[in-house]
């Protein structure tokens, strides 16, 4: 079982005030390509897995933003670390 849930909102600084949605799509693709379980919400994306693996994914997301032209990136991150295990469904099942 996973030991962490990490939610991230990535805010890239775009060239000339371009729309950030294509950048956010690329950030989500990095998550998808990593193979970790994730759920996209309107304002952030939540990943489920091992904490250090998820932190590595966040690093790759930020690097990708720079690769595609962002000058800098703000990443707002929330971490739930629970060594005995945690899953997204444990926190949301009563709302589904």
Residue, then its C-alpha position, 0 to 999 in steps of 0.5 A: x500500500x502507498x505511504x503518501x498522497x501528494x497534491x500539486x498545483x503547478x503554476x508556470x510563468x509563461x512567455x508573454x503571458x501565454x495560456x498555462x493550460x498546455x503547460x499544465x497538460x504537459x505536467x499531467x503527462x509527466x505524472x501519467x508517464x510515471x505510472x503512479x496512481x493519480x486523480x486530476x481535480x479542477x485546481x490540483x492533481x493528487x498522486x498516490x504512492x511512495x513519498x520519495x517516488x512522488x517527490x521525484x515526479x514533482x521534480x520532473x514536472x518542474x524540469x519539464x515546464x522549463x524544457x517547454x519554455x517556462x521561465x520559472x515554476x511555482x509548485x504548491x504541494x500538500x503531502x499526507x505521509x502515513x507510513x502504515x499506508x494510505x489510499x485516496x479512496x480512504x479520504x473520499x469514499x464517503x463522497x462518492 
